[in-house]
Amino acid sequence: MKGFIMRISSFAKAVAAGVAAGSAALATAVQDGSFTTGEGVTVALAILGALGITYAVPNKRPA
């Protein structure tokens, strides 16, 4: 059961990082009033990168 809880919290941490990175990239992309394909790719890569990297880093084990 402990491993299951650890996976859920790792997933939640990754989703929160993806949302933060995606919203930051999206806010930057729409500053000029338009949204291009290149900016969409940048937002998608920011989300996927944050999800992957954050999920790969293990949570600190409780003492």
ChimeraX commands (.cxc) that place a marker at each C-alpha (Angstrom):
marker #1 position 0.00,0.00,0.00 radius 0.5
marker #1 position 2.86,2.41,0.75 radius 0.5
marker #1 position 4.21,2.13,-2.82 radius 0.5
marker #1 position 0.78,2.95,-4.22 radius 0.5
marker #1 position 0.58,6.13,-2.15 radius 0.5
marker #1 position 4.07,7.12,-3.29 radius 0.5
marker #1 position 3.10,6.74,-6.95 radius 0.5
marker #1 position 0.01,8.90,-6.54 radius 0.5
marker #1 position 1.96,11.69,-4.87 radius 0.5
marker #1 position 4.68,11.51,-7.54 radius 0.5
marker #1 position 2.01,11.76,-10.23 radius 0.5
marker #1 position 0.32,14.70,-8.47 radius 0.5
marker #1 position 3.68,16.45,-8.18 radius 0.5
marker #1 position 4.30,15.93,-11.90 radius 0.5
marker #1 position 0.85,17.22,-12.87 radius 0.5
marker #1 position 1.32,20.35,-10.75 radius 0.5
marker #1 position 4.69,20.99,-12.40 radius 0.5
marker #1 position 3.18,20.48,-15.86 radius 0.5
marker #1 position 0.35,22.90,-15.15 radius 0.5
marker #1 position 2.78,25.52,-13.83 radius 0.5
marker #1 position 5.17,25.19,-16.78 radius 0.5
marker #1 position 2.35,25.14,-19.31 radius 0.5
marker #1 position 0.62,28.19,-17.90 radius 0.5
marker #1 position 3.89,30.15,-17.78 radius 0.5
marker #1 position 4.71,29.25,-21.38 radius 0.5
marker #1 position 1.15,30.00,-22.50 radius 0.5
marker #1 position 1.13,33.39,-20.77 radius 0.5
marker #1 position 4.36,34.28,-22.54 radius 0.5
marker #1 position 3.09,33.00,-25.89 radius 0.5
marker #1 position -0.08,35.12,-25.96 radius 0.5
marker #1 position 1.55,38.41,-24.94 radius 0.5
marker #1 position 1.50,39.70,-28.53 radius 0.5
marker #1 position -2.17,38.84,-29.05 radius 0.5
marker #1 position -1.67,35.87,-31.39 radius 0.5
marker #1 position -0.86,32.21,-30.96 radius 0.5
marker #1 position 1.30,30.54,-33.60 radius 0.5
marker #1 position 2.04,26.89,-34.21 radius 0.5
marker #1 position 5.59,27.36,-32.94 radius 0.5
marker #1 position 4.29,28.81,-29.69 radius 0.5
marker #1 position 1.90,25.88,-29.36 radius 0.5
marker #1 position 4.79,23.45,-29.78 radius 0.5
marker #1 position 6.75,25.36,-27.15 radius 0.5
marker #1 position 3.86,25.15,-24.67 radius 0.5
marker #1 position 3.43,21.42,-25.34 radius 0.5
marker #1 position 7.15,20.75,-24.88 radius 0.5
marker #1 position 7.19,22.76,-21.64 radius 0.5
marker #1 position 4.32,20.68,-20.28 radius 0.5
marker #1 position 5.78,17.35,-21.38 radius 0.5
marker #1 position 9.25,18.26,-20.15 radius 0.5
marker #1 position 7.99,19.28,-16.73 radius 0.5
marker #1 position 5.84,16.16,-16.45 radius 0.5
marker #1 position 8.65,13.83,-17.42 radius 0.5
marker #1 position 11.45,15.37,-15.40 radius 0.5
marker #1 position 9.35,15.90,-12.28 radius 0.5
marker #1 position 7.93,12.37,-12.41 radius 0.5
marker #1 position 11.41,10.88,-12.85 radius 0.5
marker #1 position 12.80,12.57,-9.73 radius 0.5
marker #1 position 11.85,10.49,-6.68 radius 0.5
marker #1 position 10.16,12.05,-3.67 radius 0.5
marker #1 position 12.22,12.43,-0.53 radius 0.5
marker #1 position 11.69,9.43,1.72 radius 0.5
marker #1 position 10.30,10.27,5.15 radius 0.5
marker #1 position 12.74,9.86,8.00 radius 0.5
marker link #1:1,2 radius 0.2
marker link #1:2,3 radius 0.2
marker link #1:3,4 radius 0.2
marker link #1:4,5 radius 0.2
marker link #1:5,6 radius 0.2
marker link #1:6,7 radius 0.2
marker link #1:7,8 radius 0.2
marker link #1:8,9 radius 0.2
marker link #1:9,10 radius 0.2
marker link #1:10,11 radius 0.2
marker link #1:11,12 radius 0.2
marker link #1:12,13 radius 0.2
marker link #1:13,14 radius 0.2
marker link #1:14,15 radius 0.2
marker link #1:15,16 radius 0.2
marker link #1:16,17 radius 0.2
marker link #1:17,18 radius 0.2
marker link #1:18,19 radius 0.2
marker link #1:19,20 radius 0.2
marker link #1:20,21 radius 0.2
marker link #1:21,22 radius 0.2
marker link #1:22,23 radius 0.2
marker link #1:23,24 radius 0.2
marker link #1:24,25 radius 0.2
marker link #1:25,26 radius 0.2
marker link #1:26,27 radius 0.2
marker link #1:27,28 radius 0.2
marker link #1:28,29 radius 0.2
marker link #1:29,30 radius 0.2
marker link #1:30,31 radius 0.2
marker link #1:31,32 radius 0.2
marker link #1:32,33 radius 0.2
marker link #1:33,34 radius 0.2
marker link #1:34,35 radius 0.2
marker link #1:35,36 radius 0.2
marker link #1:36,37 radius 0.2
marker link #1:37,38 radius 0.2
marker link #1:38,39 radius 0.2
marker link #1:39,40 radius 0.2
marker link #1:40,41 radius 0.2
marker link #1:41,42 radius 0.2
marker link #1:42,43 radius 0.2
marker link #1:43,44 radius 0.2
marker link #1:44,45 radius 0.2
marker link #1:45,46 radius 0.2
marker link #1:46,47 radius 0.2
marker link #1:47,48 radius 0.2
marker link #1:48,49 radius 0.2
marker link #1:49,50 radius 0.2
marker link #1:50,51 radius 0.2
marker link #1:51,52 radius 0.2
marker link #1:52,53 radius 0.2
marker link #1:53,54 radius 0.2
marker link #1:54,55 radius 0.2
marker link #1:55,56 radius 0.2
marker link #1:56,57 radius 0.2
marker link #1:57,58 radius 0.2
marker link #1:58,59 radius 0.2
marker link #1:59,60 radius 0.2
marker link #1:60,61 radius 0.2
marker link #1:61,62 radius 0.2
marker link #1:62,63 radius 0.2
view
